[in-house]
Amino acid sequence: MLPDQSEDGRYSESAARLDTLLATAVDGIIVIDSAGIVQVYNAACERLFGYSAGDVVGQNVRMLMPSPYHENHDRYIASYRATGNPKIIGAGREVSGRRKDGSVFPMYLSVGEGHQNGQSIFVGIIHDLARQKQAEQERDRLAAIVESSHDVIIGKDLAGSVTAWNRGAELTYGYTVAEMMGRSIAAICPPERKAEVDALIQRVRRGEVVSQFDTQRVTKDGRTLDISLTLSPIRDSAGAVVGVSTIGRNMTELRLAERRVRELTQEMLHISRLSAMGQLASSIAHELNQPLTAVVNYSEAVRHMLTTSSPPPEKVADFLGKIAAQAERAGQIIRRLRSYVEKSEVERTLESLATVVEEATALATVGARVEGVVVKYEFEPGLPELGMDKIQIQQVVVNLVRNAVEALGGAAERRELTVRVGRSVGGYQEVMVADTGPGIPDGVLENLFKPFTTTKKSGMGIGLSISQSIIDAHGGRIWAEPNPGRGAVFRFVLPQSGASS
C-alpha cells in the first residue's frame, strides 16, 4: 500500500487484489449470506460446477448440492442461526457437489464465518476430489491386479533392496512379504549369478528397459527355477530413476516341455532316417556287393599269381591297388550310411551346401544306375558356407532324391534326375531336385507337405512334412512345382546367414 493513497484508493486496491485472488485461485471460492444466497462465485467454481457466475450469484447455494444436502441445507442454516451450533463451520469435510449437467462429484469443503455490515457471511473453499478419487481408484485397481497376478512383480530400490513383493512372488519363491521387504534381492539368486543383479540395476539406472532376460532364481526350499525377467525404471515426479520394477515369469515347466519336444523331434527325425534306410537296404546291399566282390576276385587273382608263377612286382602292385580302391569304395558307402543313420544332437555348423547335397545324393542314388537313372549335378562354384545341421539337411535331400528315383521307376522314356545348387534371390542358396517322372497328380500339390499325404502304395507320408519342419527351423522355405515338359521339381532355400534357431 502506498502512503499517499487516499482511503478510496486503498479500498480500490484491496478490491482489485481480491478480484485477482478470486480469479486465479485453483480451488473454488463461494461466499453466501446468512440466508444461503450466493454473493461470490469465482472462476474455479465455474469450471467445477459448469454454471457461470451469472447463473449462480443471487441464487440459493443449495442448487449446487445433490440430495440429501440439497434438502437439508436451509434447515442447517436456520439451526445454526438459532443455536449457534456449527457442523462444519471452522472445519472441513468431504461432501458431494452437483454439476449443471446433473452429475455428482466428490469435493472437500471447508467453511469459515465472517461478518459484513453486522451480518454473518460464510466463505466456502472447495477442493475437487474427483481426480484424487480417480487416482486412488486407479492405484487400488493396479494394486489388486499386481496382488492377484500369477506373475512375479517385485519393486526394488537402486541398492537392490525389496520394496514391493506381490502374491505371485510369494507363490513362486516361497518367501512371504514380511520375509523379503527390505531384504536384498540377491537372496533369491544362485551364487554364480550374484553379480548379475548389480549389472541389471545399473542398466535400469541408466533409464534402460531390460526385456525378457532369461536367468535362474532359487526358491526358499532350494529349487532352481528358469525365470524370464522384464525390468523397468521407477521414476519420481522429477523424472529421476529411484527404483526398479521387475516382472518375472516362471518358465521352468515351459523350458522342460521345450526340451522334451526337442528330444521327441530328434527321435522322430531319427526314425525317419531309419525308415529311409530300410527302403534303401536292398540297393545298398547291391552297391556294397560290387566292391566286395571285386576285392575277393582281385585277392584271388593275386593269390593265384603268387602260388603258380613269379609275377612281375608291378602286376601285383596294380592288383593290390585295385583291391585297396574297391575296399575304400565300400568303406565310403558304410561311413556315409553310418553318419546319416546314427542318432545325434542338433548341431549347427558351417558347411558347404553343395558338398552336403552331393554326399546325400550319392547315398540316396545307391542302386539308381541299376535302374537306368541318369543323375546330373549342376553346382554353382564359389558359394559361401551356410550354418546348418548337416545331418538334417542331408535327410531332406535324401528324402527328395529317393522320391524322385522312385518316381522315375515308372517312367517309360528317359529317366533323368537333376540336382542343382546355386544362389537364389534375397540372400538365399537354393537346392533343386528335378525328375522326368510322371509328375504330381492334380489335387495333391497343395497338400503335399501335410502329414500322411502320399502318392506311394507304401509309406506313411510323413517324409515331406518332416522335411518342411527341418527347412522351416533353418529359416528357409520348401515347395514343389511341375517340371516343364514332364515330371516334378522340388526346391528349398536356406538363408546365407545360416539364420534361424
C-alpha positions in Angstrom: 0.0 0.0 0.0 1.4 3.4 -1.0 1.4 6.0 1.8 0.0 8.9 -0.3 -3.1 6.9 -1.4 -6.5 8.0 -0.3 -8.9 5.9 1.6 -10.8 5.3 -1.6 -7.5 4.3 -3.3 -6.8 1.8 -0.6 -10.2 0.3 -0.9 -9.9 0.1 -4.7 -6.5 -1.6 -4.4 -7.9 -4.2 -1.9 -10.8 -4.9 -4.1 -8.5 -5.4 -7.1 -6.4 -7.7 -5.1 -9.4 -9.7 -4.0 -10.7 -9.9 -7.6 -7.3 -11.2 -8.7 -7.3 -13.7 -5.9 -10.7 -15.0 -6.7 -9.9 -15.2 -10.4 -6.7 -17.0 -10.1 -7.5 -19.4 -7.2 -7.2 -23.0 -8.1 -9.9 -24.1 -5.6 -13.4 -22.9 -5.8 -14.4 -20.0 -3.6 -18.1 -19.3 -2.7 -19.4 -16.6 -0.4 -23.0 -16.9 0.9 -25.0 -14.7 3.2 -26.9 -15.9 6.3 -29.8 -16.9 4.2 -27.7 -19.1 1.9 -27.8 -16.8 -1.1 -24.6 -16.8 -3.2 -22.7 -13.5 -3.2 -19.4 -14.5 -4.7 -18.7 -17.4 -7.1 -15.2 -17.5 -8.6 -13.9 -18.8 -11.9 -12.7 -22.1 -10.4 -16.3 -22.7 -9.3 -17.4 -22.2 -12.9 -15.0 -24.9 -14.0 -16.1 -27.2 -11.2 -19.9 -26.9 -11.4 -20.4 -25.9 -15.1 -22.6 -23.0 -14.1 -21.5 -19.4 -14.9 -21.4 -16.8 -12.2 -24.5 -15.2 -13.7 -26.3 -18.5 -13.2 -25.4 -18.8 -9.5 -24.9 -15.4 -7.9 -28.1 -14.3 -6.2 -29.4 -17.9 -6.0 -29.6 -20.3 -3.1 -26.4 -22.3 -2.8 -28.3 -25.5 -2.5 -28.6 -25.5 -6.3 -25.1 -26.8 -6.2 -25.9 -29.7 -3.9 -27.2 -33.2 -4.5 -29.6 -35.0 -2.2 -29.6 -35.1 0.8 -27.6 -31.9 1.2 -30.0 -30.0 -1.1 -33.0 -30.7 1.1 -31.2 -30.2 4.4 -29.1 -27.1 3.7 -31.8 -24.4 4.6 -32.6 -26.3 7.8 -29.0 -26.4 8.7 -28.5 -22.7 8.2 -31.7 -22.0 10.3 -30.5 -24.3 13.1 -27.1 -22.6 13.2 -28.7 -19.1 13.3 -31.0 -20.2 16.2 -28.5 -22.3 18.2 -25.0 -21.2 17.1 -24.1 -24.9 16.9 -21.9 -25.4 13.8 -21.4 -28.6 11.9 -18.6 -27.8 9.5 -18.0 -24.1 10.1 -14.5 -23.6 11.2 -13.6 -27.1 10.0 -14.0 -29.1 6.8 -15.2 -32.4 5.5 -15.7 -34.5 2.3 -19.1 -33.9 0.7 -20.6 -34.0 -2.8 -21.3 -31.4 -5.4 -23.8 -31.4 -8.3 -22.8 -30.0 -11.7 -25.1 -28.3 -14.1 -25.4 -31.5 -16.1 -26.7 -33.3 -13.0 -23.5 -35.3 -12.4 -22.2 -35.6 -8.8 -18.6 -35.4 -7.9 -16.7 -35.6 -4.6 -15.2 -32.5 -3.0 -13.6 -31.3 0.1 -15.5 -28.3 1.7 -14.1 -26.1 4.4 -16.3 -23.2 5.7 -15.3 -20.1 7.6 -17.6 -17.4 9.1 -17.2 -13.7 8.8 -19.3 -10.5 9.2 -20.2 -7.8 6.9 -22.4 -4.9 7.9 -23.3 -6.6 11.1 -24.5 -9.8 9.2 -22.9 -13.2 9.1 -21.4 -14.3 5.8 -19.9 -17.8 5.1 -16.9 -18.4 2.9 -16.6 -21.9 1.4 -13.4 -23.2 -0.1 -14.0 -26.2 -2.4 -11.3 -28.6 -3.5 -12.2 -31.1 -6.3 -11.6 -34.6 -5.2 -12.6 -36.3 -8.4 -9.1 -36.6 -9.8 -7.8 -37.7 -6.5 -10.5 -40.3 -6.1 -9.9 -41.5 -9.6 -6.2 -41.7 -8.9 -6.9 -43.6 -5.7 -9.2 -46.0 -7.5 -6.6 -46.5 -10.2 -4.0 -47.2 -7.6 -6.3 -49.6 -5.8 -7.1 -51.3 -9.1 -3.5 -51.6 -10.1 -2.7 -52.9 -6.6 -5.4 -55.5 -7.0 -4.0 -56.5 -10.4 -0.5 -56.7 -9.0 -1.5 -58.7 -6.0 -3.7 -61.1 -7.9 -1.2 -61.7 -10.7 0.4 -65.1 -11.0 3.5 -63.4 -12.4 6.2 -62.3 -10.1 6.0 -58.5 -9.5 8.8 -57.0 -7.4 9.9 -53.5 -6.6 13.4 -52.7 -5.6 15.4 -49.6 -4.7 18.7 -48.9 -6.5 20.6 -50.8 -3.9 18.7 -53.9 -4.7 16.5 -54.0 -1.6 13.0 -55.2 -2.0 10.3 -52.5 -1.7 7.3 -54.5 -3.1 6.6 -58.2 -3.2 3.4 -59.5 -4.6 1.4 -62.7 -4.1 2.9 -64.1 -7.3 6.4 -63.7 -5.8 5.3 -65.4 -2.6 3.9 -68.4 -4.5 6.9 -68.6 -6.9 9.8 -68.2 -4.5 8.2 -69.3 -1.2 9.1 -66.2 0.8 6.4 -64.0 2.4 6.2 -60.2 2.1 7.4 -59.9 5.7 10.5 -62.1 5.0 11.5 -60.1 1.9 10.7 -56.5 2.5 13.9 -54.5 2.9 16.0 -57.6 2.1 18.4 -57.7 -0.8 17.0 -59.4 -4.0 20.3 -61.3 -4.1 18.7 -63.7 -1.5 16.9 -65.5 -4.4 19.9 -65.5 -6.8 22.1 -68.6 -7.3 25.7 -67.8 -6.0 27.1 -67.7 -9.6 24.5 -65.1 -10.6 25.0 -62.6 -7.7 26.9 -60.1 -10.0 24.0 -60.2 -12.4 21.8 -58.3 -10.0 24.1 -55.3 -9.9 24.6 -55.3 -13.7 20.8 -55.3 -14.3 20.3 -52.5 -11.8 23.0 -50.4 -13.5 21.2 -50.8 -16.8 17.9 -49.7 -15.4 19.6 -46.8 -13.5 20.6 -45.5 -17.0 16.9 -45.5 -17.9 17.1 -48.7 -19.9 14.2 -51.2 -20.0 15.5 -54.8 -19.9 13.0 -57.1 -21.7 12.7 -60.9 -21.4 16.0 -61.5 -19.7 16.4 -65.3 -19.2 18.0 -66.2 -15.9 17.6 -68.5 -12.9 16.4 -67.9 -9.4 16.3 -70.1 -6.2 13.3 -70.7 -4.1 13.2 -70.8 -0.3 13.3 -74.6 -0.3 16.4 -74.6 -2.6 14.8 -75.4 -6.0 16.3 -73.7 -9.1 13.8 -72.0 -11.4 14.1 -70.8 -15.0 12.8 -67.2 -14.9 12.2 -64.6 -17.7 12.5 -61.1 -16.3 11.5 -57.7 -17.6 12.9 -54.7 -15.6 11.8 -51.1 -15.9 12.9 -47.9 -14.2 10.7 -46.4 -11.4 10.9 -42.6 -11.6 10.0 -39.8 -9.2 8.0 -36.7 -10.1 11.1 -35.0 -11.4 11.8 -38.0 -13.7 14.8 -39.3 -11.8 15.2 -43.1 -11.6 14.7 -44.1 -8.0 13.9 -47.8 -8.2 13.4 -50.9 -10.4 10.1 -52.6 -11.3 10.6 -56.3 -12.1 8.1 -58.6 -13.7 9.1 -62.2 -13.7 7.6 -65.3 -15.2 8.3 -68.8 -14.1 9.5 -70.6 -17.3 10.6 -73.8 -15.7 7.8 -76.1 -16.9 7.8 -74.5 -20.4 11.6 -75.0 -20.7 11.2 -78.6 -19.7 8.4 -79.0 -22.2 10.5 -77.4 -24.9 13.4 -79.7 -24.1 11.1 -82.7 -24.3 9.7 -81.5 -27.7 13.2 -81.2 -29.0 14.0 -84.7 -27.8 10.8 -86.1 -29.4 11.6 -84.3 -32.6 15.1 -85.8 -32.7 13.5 -89.2 -32.1 11.1 -88.7 -35.0 13.9 -87.4 -37.3 16.0 -90.5 -36.4 13.1 -92.8 -37.0 12.5 -91.1 -40.4 16.1 -91.7 -41.3 16.0 -95.3 -40.3 12.8 -95.7 -42.3 14.6 -94.2 -45.4 17.5 -96.6 -44.9 15.1 -99.5 -44.7 13.8 -98.6 -48.1 17.3 -98.3 -49.4 18.5 -101.6 -47.9 18.3 -103.8 -51.0 20.0 -101.1 -53.1 22.8 -100.6 -50.6 23.4 -104.3 -50.3 23.7 -104.5 -54.1 26.0 -101.5 -54.2 28.2 -102.9 -51.4 28.3 -106.3 -53.1 30.1 -104.9 -56.2 33.3 -103.6 -54.5 33.3 -106.5 -52.1 33.1 -109.0 -55.0 35.8 -107.1 -56.8 38.0 -107.3 -53.7 37.5 -111.1 -53.5 38.2 -111.5 -57.2 41.4 -109.3 -57.2 42.6 -111.0 -54.0 42.1 -114.5 -55.5 44.0 -113.3 -58.7 46.9 -112.2 -56.6 47.0 -115.4 -54.6 46.9 -117.4 -57.8 49.8 -115.4 -59.3 51.9 -115.8 -56.1 51.4 -119.6 -56.0 51.7 -120.5 -59.6 54.4 -118.3 -61.0 56.7 -115.4 -60.3 54.6 -112.4 -61.5 56.2 -109.0 -62.1 56.0 -106.8 -59.0 54.3 -104.1 -60.9 51.5 -106.5 -61.8 51.0 -107.5 -58.1 51.1 -103.8 -57.1 48.5 -103.0 -59.7 46.1 -105.7 -58.3 46.7 -104.6 -54.7 46.0 -101.0 -55.7 42.7 -102.2 -57.2 41.9 -104.1 -54.0 42.5 -101.0 -51.9 40.4 -98.8 -54.2 37.5 -101.2 -54.0 37.8 -101.5 -50.2 37.8 -97.7 -49.9 34.7 -97.5 -52.1 32.9 -99.9 -49.8 34.2 -98.1 -46.7 32.9 -94.8 -48.1 29.4 -96.3 -48.5 29.4 -97.7 -45.0 30.8 -94.4 -43.4 28.2 -92.3 -45.3 25.4 -94.6 -44.2 26.6 -94.7 -40.5 26.9 -90.9 -40.4 23.4 -90.5 -41.8 21.7 -93.1 -39.6 23.4 -92.5 -36.2 21.4 -90.6 -33.7 22.9 -87.2 -32.9 22.0 -83.9 -31.2 21.0 -80.9 -33.2 24.3 -79.1 -34.1 24.7 -76.1 -36.4 28.0 -75.9 -38.2 29.3 -74.0 -41.2 29.1 -76.3 -44.2 29.3 -76.2 -48.0 25.7 -76.7 -49.2 27.0 -78.2 -52.4 29.1 -80.8 -50.5 26.3 -81.7 -48.2 23.9 -82.2 -51.1 26.4 -84.2 -53.1 27.1 -86.6 -50.3 23.4 -87.0 -49.6 22.6 -87.5 -53.3 25.3 -90.2 -53.6 23.7 -92.0 -50.7 20.2 -91.7 -52.0 21.1 -92.8 -55.5 22.7 -96.0 -54.4 21.5 -98.5 -57.0 19.9 -95.9 -59.2 22.3 -96.7 -62.0 21.0 -100.3 -62.0 17.5 -98.8 -62.6 18.8 -96.9 -65.5 18.6 -93.4 -63.9 21.0 -90.8 -65.1 22.0 -88.3 -62.4 23.1 -84.8 -63.4 24.8 -82.4 -61.0 24.7 -78.6 -61.5 26.6 -76.9 -58.7 27.4 -73.2 -58.9 31.0 -72.6 -57.8 32.2 -70.2 -55.1 29.2 -70.4 -52.8 29.8 -69.4 -49.2 29.3 -71.8 -46.4 26.0 -71.9 -44.5 25.1 -72.5 -40.9 23.1 -75.7 -40.7 22.6 -79.1 -39.1 24.3 -81.2 -41.7 22.5 -84.5 -41.0 19.1 -82.8 -41.0 19.7 -81.1 -44.4 21.0 -84.4 -45.8 17.8 -86.0 -44.5 15.8 -83.6 -46.6 18.0 -84.2 -49.7 17.8 -88.0 -49.3 14.1 -87.8 -49.0 13.7 -85.6 -52.1 16.1 -87.6 -54.2 14.7 -91.0 -53.2 11.2 -89.8 -54.0 12.5 -88.7 -57.4 14.2 -92.0 -58.1 11.0 -93.9 -57.2 9.0 -91.6 -59.5 11.5 -92.4 -62.3 10.8 -96.1 -61.8 7.5 -95.6 -63.6 8.9 -93.5 -66.4 8.7 -95.3 -69.8 11.1 -92.9 -71.6 14.2 -91.1 -70.4 15.0 -91.4 -66.7 16.8 -88.2 -65.7 17.4 -86.8 -62.2 18.9 -83.3 -62.0 20.3 -81.9 -58.7 21.2 -78.2 -58.7 22.7 -76.0 -56.0 23.1 -72.2 -56.6 22.3 -68.7 -55.5 18.7 -67.5 -55.1 17.2 -64.0 -54.7 17.1 -62.4 -51.3 20.4 -63.7 -49.9 19.5 -67.4 -50.1 21.0 -70.5 -51.6 18.7 -72.9 -53.4 18.7 -76.7 -53.9 16.6 -78.1 -56.8 15.8 -81.8 -57.3 14.0 -82.3 -60.7 12.9 -85.6 -62.3 11.3 -86.6 -65.6 8.8 -89.0 -64.0 5.0 -88.9 -64.2 4.7 -85.7 -62.1 2.4 -84.8 -59.2 -1.2 -85.7 -59.6 -3.8 -82.9 -59.7 -5.2 -82.1 -56.3 -2.2 -83.4 -54.4 0.2 -80.5 -54.8 -1.5 -78.2 -52.3 -1.5 -80.9 -49.6 1.9 -82.4 -50.5 3.7 -81.2 -47.3 0.9 -82.1 -44.9 1.4 -85.2 -42.7 0.2 -88.5 -44.1 -0.2 -87.2 -47.6 1.4 -89.7 -50.1 1.1 -90.9 -53.7 3.0 -94.2 -52.9 1.5 -97.6 -52.3 3.7 -97.9 -49.2 5.0 -95.4 -46.7 3.4 -93.2 -44.0 3.5 -89.9 -45.9 5.5 -88.0 -43.3 8.8 -87.6 -45.1 7.9 -84.3 -46.8 6.2 -83.0 -43.7 9.4 -83.6 -41.7 11.4 -82.1 -44.5 9.3 -78.9 -44.3 9.8 -78.8 -40.5 13.6 -79.0 -40.9 13.8 -76.3 -43.5 11.4 -74.0 -41.5 13.7 -74.5 -38.5 16.6 -73.4 -40.6 14.8 -70.2 -41.6 14.2 -71.4 -45.2 11.3 -72.5 -47.4 10.5 -75.7 -49.4 8.0 -76.1 -52.2 7.1 -78.3 -55.2 6.1 -77.4 -58.7 5.6 -79.2 -62.1 8.7 -79.8 -64.2 8.2 -78.0 -67.6 7.7 -80.8 -70.1 7.5 -83.8 -67.7 8.0 -84.7 -64.1 8.2 -82.7 -60.9 10.6 -80.2 -59.3 11.2 -79.8 -55.6 13.1 -76.8 -54.3 14.2 -75.5 -51.0 16.2 -72.4 -50.0 18.4 -71.6 -47.0 19.5 -68.1 -45.8 23.1 -67.2 -46.5 23.5 -66.2 -42.8 22.6 -69.6 -41.6 19.8 -67.9 -39.8 17.3 -69.2 -37.5 17.5 -71.2 -34.4 
